[in-house]
Amino acid sequence: MKSDARPDEIGELSTQFESMRQMLNQRTRELETSNTQLSLANVHLKEHDKVQRDFINIAAHELRTPIPLLLASAELKHLMPNEETVLIVFRNAKKLQDLANVILDAAKIESNTTQPYKESVNLKDIIQDALKEIEGSHNDRLEVMYEPRDIFIVADKDRITQVLSNLLSNAIKFTKEGKIFVNVKEKNINEQVIVSVKDTGCGIDREMMSRLLTRFATKSFGGTGLGLCISRSIIEAHGSKIWAEDNDDGTTGATFSFSLPKLSSNKQRR
């Protein structure tokens, strides 16, 4: 039996089938791409969920630590209201306040509302204020070194004090004995000041280096893992940068540095 289909009809059907095949292949590729993107999104969601769980665990631990001491001190004050009890209450209330401030700062980072109040300020005053905040927080085997000199910058004094206090606290945490140096270097080429906190501690964990300045970057219950991220946000809000590196001068430990704009010499005032 002979086919009634003419050659031009067969050619048209062949063209249509080829077009359908190409469309099907295109849709298949699009579906594969979408599946890949969904898989990646799922991985990111799982990582985000893990970060949130870790933060909740850390925050709960940090909150739980001072509360029993506060309650016990409140009960003891009726029996022996002395200076030691008051100091316990004050110290642990300060821990709760600091944790609340960290969480609020983290929320500001998320909403991109970290706006510094910039003014002319003596960097020496900021460093000395930060050093006062850490007084009594380290043992006698650890020495903090700083040579004061007047350098005027354009910055938010309270926020930069917060950054320095955080870097100093981290240095103390990872340096049981030895020295911590606060160094200031002027770069006249681009009117910048480099502030560094160098310690002789254990250095930076290699696993942490790549995410050191990100949220919840911690390997212990010794903090929230938000301090360095908040510090980075503050410095970047000043149009500057912050970085960290292991010491390369033959000593153990690490150095955290950040830059700030220096006040022009013709505008400096004491």
Secondary structure, DSSP 4 states (H G I P E B T S, - for coil): ------HHHHHHHHHHHHHHHHHHHHHHHHHHHHHHHHHHHHHHHHHHHHHHHHHHHHHHHHHHTHHHHHHHHHHHTTT---HHHHHHHHHHHHHHHHHHHHHHHHHHHHTT------EEEEHHHHHHHHHHHTTTSS-TTEEEEE-----EEEE-HHHHHHHHHHHHHHHHHT-SSEEEEEEEEEETTTTEEEEEEEE-SS---HHHHTTTTSTT--SSSSS-S-HHHHHHHHHHHTT--EEEEE--SS-SSEEEEEEEEBPPGGG---
